[in-house]
Amino acid sequence: MKALLLENIHSEAVRLLGERGIEVDSRPGALDEDELIAALDGVDLLGIRSKTTVTAKVLESAPDLMAVGAFCIGTNQIDLAAAAEQGTVVFNAPFSNTRSVVELVVAEIISLARRLSEKNAKMHAGEWDKSATGAHEIRGRTLGIVGYGNIGSQLSVVAEAIGMRVIFYDVEDKLALGNARRCDTLDELLGEADTVSLHVDGRSGNGGLFGEEQFAAMRPRSIFLNLCRGFVVDHESLRDHLVSGHIAGAAVDVFPHEPKKAGEAFTSSLQNLPNVILTPHIGGSTQEAQEDIGRFVAGKLRDLVASGATTMAVNMPQVQIEDVTDGPRILYVHSNVPGVLGRVNSILAESGANIERQMLSTRGELGYVVTDVAGSVDESLLATLRELPETVRLRVVD
Ligand SMILES: NC(=O)c1ccc[n+]([C@@H]2O[C@H](COP(=O)([O-])OP(=O)(O)OC[C@H]3O[C@@H](n4cnc5c(N)ncnc54)[C@H](O)[C@@H]3O)[C@@H](O)[C@H]2O)c1
């Protein structure tokens, strides 16, 4: 087995894969389409971050590629449907940087409430502005969390622990943690919170979720934070409300247009405003998160190789199963049409194979059957399975 890891993936991933006897080629940068196609020759597992694009053309050129590990949160850079069509499993790390984002949000709420960026700038300019005007504790403030998913719900717990009152709004029914209270509408939340933090996902319907109407509905002198997606917020409206003083301060980590690489110029209508903290999309960027991403995704790749487990795969049916203990295991990815399982089992029965355990999972147009058989499987049985018109991919582990 051979793994190609691009974009400086954490050494923990190299260690975990190496431990399984997988040969790892780890490279610092991203590759363009042609370079990637050439580099994938003979590669079973590909690891990337956000700067490598895995197109349908790349996948077509590597039909035997077993899996792509996205060592990041997003998977937009991968053609997930094309990968699924050829049985290439895609994994990502959806939770590894949750805590990092939460910690930055908390730090920024305190910084904004104490107007730290202004005080800091004045000190560097030689001005001693010792005054309590406009500086507040966060204890007792009401935090309104919009989007109560991984990040929103963890923020809820941490914010309560430091004395904030928490309310939240989510389009889905979510369990309220601790003493947090669910709001039925966004307007209800905006009318009550004095600190509003956005943590919605990147679905297209969230474009412009926060504009003139929502900023106007916020309580006077509120604090606003966006560390989720840039396109969710209308920055011109935010600027107007900051300039008028209706919003007392803002922290923004994500922008509708972000520079593609370090060194590229950044411009925003939010620049040069007092009590506004701008950061270059670093909410989840910590050493701890990188290490956890390396461990998490490499673990998924290793489990897939060893047992066929596809737990938390983003594009394939999920099967959670432990490593093979004895006897061979047949991993069969197929088109999800009626009757496939029956045909597989009659082929197994005709060959005299004794099924010890079997698991089936389906997702959209694909099905995945994992079958443990007693004894051995002979080549003719595998050849018959391969010939079925529904076969997408077949592998045996033992
Ligand atoms: N700044 C960073 O570096 C950084 C790092 C990690 C994640 N993120 C971003 O943070 C966001 C949240 O991540 P997560 O892991 O918590 O995602 P998640 O999918 O676990 O949670 C998103 C929540 O938002 C809810 N939601 C979606 N649209 C909504 C709407 N219009 N109104 C109310 N609720 C809505 C969903 O139901 C879900 O509960 C994502 O957009 C992610 O890309 C940013």
The ligand as an SDF file (V2000), in Angstrom:
LIG
                    3D

 44 48  0  0  0  0  0  0  0  0999 V2000
  -13.2090   30.1330   10.9980 N   0  0  0  0  0  0  0  0  0  0  0  0
  -12.7450   28.9250   10.8600 C   0  0  0  0  0  0  0  0  0  0  0  0
  -11.5470   28.7070   10.7550 O   0  0  0  0  0  0  0  0  0  0  0  0
  -13.6910   27.7690   10.8670 C   0  0  0  0  0  0  0  0  0  0  0  0
  -13.2600   26.5260   11.3330 C   0  0  0  0  0  0  0  0  0  0  0  0
  -14.1840   25.4720   11.3880 C   0  0  0  0  0  0  0  0  0  0  0  0
  -15.4730   25.6580   10.9270 C   0  0  0  0  0  0  0  0  0  0  0  0
  -15.8470   26.8680   10.4210 N   0  0  0  0  0  0  0  0  0  0  0  0
  -17.2250   27.0720    9.9430 C   0  0  0  0  0  0  0  0  0  0  0  0
  -18.0900   27.1390   11.0660 O   0  0  0  0  0  0  0  0  0  0  0  0
  -19.4020   26.7550   10.6740 C   0  0  0  0  0  0  0  0  0  0  0  0
  -19.9990   25.8150   11.6940 C   0  0  0  0  0  0  0  0  0  0  0  0
  -19.2500   24.6040   11.7580 O   0  0  0  0  0  0  0  0  0  0  0  0
  -19.8510   23.3420   12.5360 P   0  0  0  0  0  0  0  0  0  0  0  0
  -18.8160   22.2670   12.5050 O   0  0  0  0  0  0  0  0  0  0  0  0
  -20.4240   23.7630   13.8190 O   0  0  0  0  0  0  0  0  0  0  0  0
  -21.0310   22.9520   11.5200 O   0  0  0  0  0  0  0  0  0  0  0  0
  -22.3130   22.0620   11.8130 P   0  0  0  0  0  0  0  0  0  0  0  0
  -22.7760   21.5900   10.5070 O   0  0  0  0  0  0  0  0  0  0  0  0
  -22.0320   21.0970   12.9140 O   0  0  0  0  0  0  0  0  0  0  0  0
  -23.3720   23.1400   12.4010 O   0  0  0  0  0  0  0  0  0  0  0  0
  -24.0370   24.0730   11.6150 C   0  0  0  0  0  0  0  0  0  0  0  0
  -25.3900   24.3280   12.2680 C   0  0  0  0  0  0  0  0  0  0  0  0
  -26.0100   25.4390   11.6390 O   0  0  0  0  0  0  0  0  0  0  0  0
  -27.4020   25.1610   11.4860 C   0  0  0  0  0  0  0  0  0  0  0  0
  -27.9030   26.0490   10.4580 N   0  0  0  0  0  0  0  0  0  0  0  0
  -27.6830   25.9970    9.1270 C   0  0  0  0  0  0  0  0  0  0  0  0
  -28.2760   27.0380    8.5130 N   0  0  0  0  0  0  0  0  0  0  0  0
  -28.8820   27.7570    9.4840 C   0  0  0  0  0  0  0  0  0  0  0  0
  -29.6310   28.9500    9.4950 C   0  0  0  0  0  0  0  0  0  0  0  0
  -29.8780   29.6230    8.3590 N   0  0  0  0  0  0  0  0  0  0  0  0
  -30.1110   29.4090   10.6680 N   0  0  0  0  0  0  0  0  0  0  0  0
  -29.8770   28.7380   11.8220 C   0  0  0  0  0  0  0  0  0  0  0  0
  -29.1600   27.6020   11.8810 N   0  0  0  0  0  0  0  0  0  0  0  0
  -28.6620   27.1310   10.7290 C   0  0  0  0  0  0  0  0  0  0  0  0
  -27.4310   23.6840   11.1540 C   0  0  0  0  0  0  0  0  0  0  0  0
  -28.6980   23.1130   11.3760 O   0  0  0  0  0  0  0  0  0  0  0  0
  -26.3610   23.1400   12.0960 C   0  0  0  0  0  0  0  0  0  0  0  0
  -26.8970   22.8040   13.3450 O   0  0  0  0  0  0  0  0  0  0  0  0
  -19.2790   26.1520    9.2700 C   0  0  0  0  0  0  0  0  0  0  0  0
  -19.7240   27.0960    8.3310 O   0  0  0  0  0  0  0  0  0  0  0  0
  -17.7930   25.9300    9.1090 C   0  0  0  0  0  0  0  0  0  0  0  0
  -17.3690   26.0220    7.7900 O   0  0  0  0  0  0  0  0  0  0  0  0
  -15.0040   27.9250   10.4020 C   0  0  0  0  0  0  0  0  0  0  0  0
  1  2  1  0
  2  3  2  0
  2  4  1  0
  4  5  1  0
  4 44  2  0
  5  6  2  0
  6  7  1  0
  7  8  2  0
  8  9  1  0
  8 44  1  0
  9 10  1  0
  9 42  1  0
 10 11  1  0
 11 12  1  0
 11 40  1  0
 12 13  1  0
 13 14  1  0
 14 15  2  0
 14 16  1  0
 14 17  1  0
 17 18  1  0
 18 19  2  0
 18 20  1  0
 18 21  1  0
 21 22  1  0
 22 23  1  0
 23 24  1  0
 23 38  1  0
 24 25  1  0
 25 26  1  0
 25 36  1  0
 26 27  1  0
 26 35  1  0
 27 28  2  0
 28 29  1  0
 29 30  1  0
 29 35  2  0
 30 31  1  0
 30 32  2  0
 32 33  1  0
 33 34  2  0
 34 35  1  0
 36 37  1  0
 36 38  1  0
 38 39  1  0
 40 41  1  0
 40 42  1  0
 42 43  1  0
M  CHG  2   8   1  16  -1
M  END
$$$$
